[in-house]
Amino acid sequence: MLAAACSSGTTNTSTTSPPLAAGAGASNVSEIPAATRGTLGISPRIKAPLEPPTGTIYFGAYVNFLNTIGPFETQTFQFEQEIGRHLAIHGEYYKWTQNFPGAPELDDWKNDRIPVISWDCGDTNYDVANGDQDAVITQRAQAFKAYKHEVFLRFFWEMNLPYADENRTKCEDPSRDINQEFNPADYVAAWDHIRAIFAAQGVKNVVWLWNPSGNITINPMPYYPGATETDWIGFDHYDVTGNAGLYNTLLAPYNLFVTLNQPIMIGETGSPGKDNNQPTYLGTAPAVLQANFPAILGFIYYDAYGHRQDWRLTPAGITAAQTAGATQYFSALEVQNK
């Protein structure tokens, strides 16, 4: 059962994610037609945790241009030196039984970044919802509570992709699934159980980021835990051909997820460096997002090598990141008490 799908087994990666190692205003409810709101059960928006000031969004990256298995603090610092600013949000990846938060997250806190932690499932057929991983979950909850500073947490991202795409071939019991797709009911049960344990442990510094793939040909909505169990919506989507551009890359998944009436984060995106389209893709991002995607309040570029494409920024891409990062729209920073 996906429920969970979490283990201390071998490293697993998503379509674009790295080898796992330790490592404001949103859209107004009036933008969604009243008839649609009624159908979806959408209520007027309440300000979500960690929303940036109106007219700004968080700019971030996952930085692993050396294609290593960690640690990544030095690479992140170099990236910030190159673009002339701190990242507001910082992507990080962990396996099920790794110890985190830790040194990478303390480095984020010292440098005014909010960690966006991706917590992967594993390769053994555990049943999270029925309690056989409660010790692991409780340990993680206590670690987050001890860390004290705010983080985004996305458990088992891109859950709507099939096994082959996710490179998670043993993630759960195949007998419960169809066409190599993870079981939505088991996923939601696992999510709810993890969040309940965090609540029981008194964890108040975690912002729950539900993050499917932006490839919505496999419907992500059956995996949605619901508005009461999620704080932000995320999705990952890349310009795989290098020719689509940012607007066309984001449009279809955005139009689906904006109906949930929650702030949206682009958890991973990129354009292949070999196609020399990064300057346009990233350099125009603030203008494209502000004009067309008002519910997107966080944007993470994947400056790393995925198992299908090389998304690492070229020198021209770094210049584009510097340009984008200097705009008012990308200026939000969450400066926490030191």
Order of alpha helices (4+ residues) and beta strands (2+ residues): alpha-beta-alpha-beta-alpha-beta-alpha-beta-alpha-alpha-beta-beta-alpha-beta-alpha-alpha-beta-alpha
